[in-house]
Amino acid sequence: MSRYLVMGAGKMGIVLAKDLIESDSQNKVTLVDISSKQLQKAKKFIGSERLIPLQKDLEKERERQEIFEGQDVALAALLHKHSILALETAVLKGVHFADLVGEKPLERFKYGNEAKKKKITLISGLGVSPGITNICVGRGVHLLDEVEKAMIYVGGNPVHPKPPLNYRIVYAVESLLDFYERNALVLMKGKIKEVPPLSGIESIQFPHPFSEMECFYTDGLNSLVHTMKGKIKGELAEKTIRYKGHAQGIKILKECGLFSRQPVKLHNKKVIPRELLETLLDSEMHLGKERDVTLLRIIVEGKKSGKPTTHIFEMVDFYDSEKEYTSMGKTTSFPASVAAQMITSGRITQRGSLFPEEIFQAELYEPLMDALKERGVVITHKVISS
């Protein structure tokens, strides 16, 4: 029997907890959240006696430490601001850890030696992006002798675009707006550089009805700018996929000052534009029961045995109407669930603070892809050699 701790009972956490329970009849899952309403929703949705809902405030150190006791693997499906706190606690308590979030990779690297001493595995950025994207880039690099360029195109969208902005929010609105606000780190000729978010707009096509999409630079590489440095000669970058016109709409909101965190006076009250925007977008653009899709294409170009060779990884993943899983929930949660079970089964033996591209680029790549396929998430891999 394996005991798993899932922190966060939002869309991702619920799917993660349910998959862990359904994967093995002996698994037990403690699901922690500050919201009793979210926990009740999760309990009803998962419907298993092996789920233990637990209301705790993870910002309180004592409560955070208590929930790690007796757990085999802890998994974080939390807001970005709580992610490092969870990782620190996992190291302190000597518990294996998998995180859907992967930002601040250099900070995460620092816990490597302590994790090795305690013989635990910490895996950060184990969702769809970062996560599946990292794994595919790592696989492409692993299979080539020389790598010239690697481009990631990925994005979750509603199946049917609707105003405003032809978009529906498939994860935390706070994280979405942060994504559009910070500069994107990319590799250019071996050096880490910054480019403005929402820049580099270009068209991208997928099978109907996604034949007219756009993509633009966003800060999604996380650990890849460090783990791939020296391995890719030219460009390594990520672009987010949206329906055409979305980037321009976001730019207008920014130019109007709605991303500002500086208070403005309105009818003798102070209002923070960014907080107002979050509230409005969460209300007007919440996914609800609409179907969503996750589009992914990763192109890794280089040489194999002296011949120009390109590896293309693609995915078009839809909402699961039978299980009522959003596509973003599936593609973000399943990799972490599979990895956690590989840790408890002994298939993942590396210890330290690691990232997906370091673990799944060789012998564990196919087992992971097979496990995702069993869950309905299919990533194709095509090789073009001339």
GIUR-V758960 format. One record per residue. N is the residue number from 1. PHI is phi in whole degrees, 0 to 359 (* if undefined). Layout:
# GIUR-V758960
N/PHI ; N/PHI
This chain:
# GIUR-V758960
1/* ; 2/247 ; 3/248 ; 4/241 ; 5/250 ; 6/249 ; 7/258 ; 8/110 ; 9/251 ; 10/278 ; 11/305 ; 12/289 ; 13/298 ; 14/294 ; 15/296 ; 16/299 ; 17/297 ; 18/294 ; 19/295 ; 20/298 ; 21/290 ; 22/285 ; 23/286 ; 24/207 ; 25/290 ; 26/259 ; 27/295 ; 28/239 ; 29/233 ; 30/263 ; 31/252 ; 32/247 ; 33/202 ; 34/281 ; 35/263 ; 36/294 ; 37/296 ; 38/295 ; 39/293 ; 40/295 ; 41/298 ; 42/295 ; 43/299 ; 44/293 ; 45/291 ; 46/279 ; 47/60 ; 48/223 ; 49/287 ; 50/274 ; 51/265 ; 52/246 ; 53/286 ; 54/218 ; 55/271 ; 56/216 ; 57/259 ; 58/288 ; 59/281 ; 60/266 ; 61/303 ; 62/297 ; 63/295 ; 64/295 ; 65/291 ; 66/300 ; 67/287 ; 68/279 ; 69/299 ; 70/78 ; 71/267 ; 72/274 ; 73/222 ; 74/255 ; 75/234 ; 76/253 ; 77/241 ; 78/246 ; 79/299 ; 80/305 ; 81/293 ; 82/260 ; 83/296 ; 84/295 ; 85/302 ; 86/294 ; 87/298 ; 88/302 ; 89/291 ; 90/300 ; 91/294 ; 92/301 ; 93/270 ; 94/68 ; 95/242 ; 96/305 ; 97/215 ; 98/229 ; 99/231 ; 100/288 ; 101/264 ; 102/226 ; 103/289 ; 104/56 ; 105/300 ; 106/297 ; 107/294 ; 108/288 ; 109/303 ; 110/297 ; 111/272 ; 112/299 ; 113/295 ; 114/295 ; 115/296 ; 116/295 ; 117/299 ; 118/270 ; 119/57 ; 120/237 ; 121/251 ; 122/245 ; 123/240 ; 124/251 ; 125/71 ; 126/244 ; 127/242 ; 128/266 ; 129/211 ; 130/287 ; 131/142 ; 132/302 ; 133/299 ; 134/300 ; 135/297 ; 136/291 ; 137/298 ; 138/301 ; 139/294 ; 140/300 ; 141/296 ; 142/299 ; 143/274 ; 144/255 ; 145/278 ; 146/227 ; 147/238 ; 148/267 ; 149/203 ; 150/220 ; 151/238 ; 152/250 ; 153/236 ; 154/205 ; 155/183 ; 156/262 ; 157/217 ; 158/290 ; 159/297 ; 160/245 ; 161/293 ; 162/221 ; 163/292 ; 164/278 ; 165/70 ; 166/53 ; 167/210 ; 168/227 ; 169/283 ; 170/253 ; 171/209 ; 172/301 ; 173/298 ; 174/299 ; 175/293 ; 176/299 ; 177/291 ; 178/301 ; 179/300 ; 180/276 ; 181/257 ; 182/273 ; 183/299 ; 184/267 ; 185/274 ; 186/223 ; 187/258 ; 188/230 ; 189/52 ; 190/84 ; 191/245 ; 192/281 ; 193/230 ; 194/251 ; 195/231 ; 196/296 ; 197/296 ; 198/71 ; 199/266 ; 200/66 ; 201/295 ; 202/213 ; 203/280 ; 204/214 ; 205/242 ; 206/231 ; 207/305 ; 208/312 ; 209/262 ; 210/248 ; 211/274 ; 212/229 ; 213/246 ; 214/230 ; 215/216 ; 216/204 ; 217/297 ; 218/217 ; 219/269 ; 220/239 ; 221/288 ; 222/49 ; 223/295 ; 224/299 ; 225/294 ; 226/260 ; 227/288 ; 228/261 ; 229/295 ; 230/91 ; 231/257 ; 232/243 ; 233/288 ; 234/260 ; 235/258 ; 236/228 ; 237/207 ; 238/237 ; 239/235 ; 240/271 ; 241/263 ; 242/219 ; 243/292 ; 244/302 ; 245/97 ; 246/295 ; 247/301 ; 248/296 ; 249/297 ; 250/295 ; 251/300 ; 252/296 ; 253/300 ; 254/295 ; 255/294 ; 256/279 ; 257/88 ; 258/282 ; 259/267 ; 260/291 ; 261/259 ; 262/275 ; 263/298 ; 264/238 ; 265/271 ; 266/219 ; 267/51 ; 268/65 ; 269/235 ; 270/264 ; 271/236 ; 272/266 ; 273/307 ; 274/298 ; 275/293 ; 276/296 ; 277/298 ; 278/302 ; 279/296 ; 280/294 ; 281/293 ; 282/297 ; 283/282 ; 284/275 ; 285/239 ; 286/297 ; 287/300 ; 288/62 ; 289/263 ; 290/291 ; 291/279 ; 292/239 ; 293/221 ; 294/245 ; 295/253 ; 296/214 ; 297/215 ; 298/234 ; 299/240 ; 300/242 ; 301/248 ; 302/181 ; 303/228 ; 304/228 ; 305/53 ; 306/84 ; 307/258 ; 308/302 ; 309/221 ; 310/235 ; 311/255 ; 312/239 ; 313/251 ; 314/222 ; 315/209 ; 316/233 ; 317/245 ; 318/252 ; 319/310 ; 320/266 ; 321/289 ; 322/290 ; 323/266 ; 324/62 ; 325/263 ; 326/289 ; 327/298 ; 328/296 ; 329/297 ; 330/295 ; 331/291 ; 332/274 ; 333/271 ; 334/300 ; 335/302 ; 336/292 ; 337/298 ; 338/297 ; 339/297 ; 340/300 ; 341/288 ; 342/291 ; 343/291 ; 344/291 ; 345/277 ; 346/91 ; 347/287 ; 348/266 ; 349/247 ; 350/295 ; 351/239 ; 352/122 ; 353/263 ; 354/234 ; 355/231 ; 356/307 ; 357/293 ; 358/273 ; 359/259 ; 360/253 ; 361/275 ; 362/241 ; 363/291 ; 364/267 ; 365/296 ; 366/297 ; 367/303 ; 368/293 ; 369/297 ; 370/296 ; 371/294 ; 372/293 ; 373/297 ; 374/300 ; 375/266 ; 376/92 ; 377/257 ; 378/246 ; 379/248 ; 380/274 ; 381/223 ; 382/240 ; 383/243 ; 384/247 ; 385/233 ; 386/236
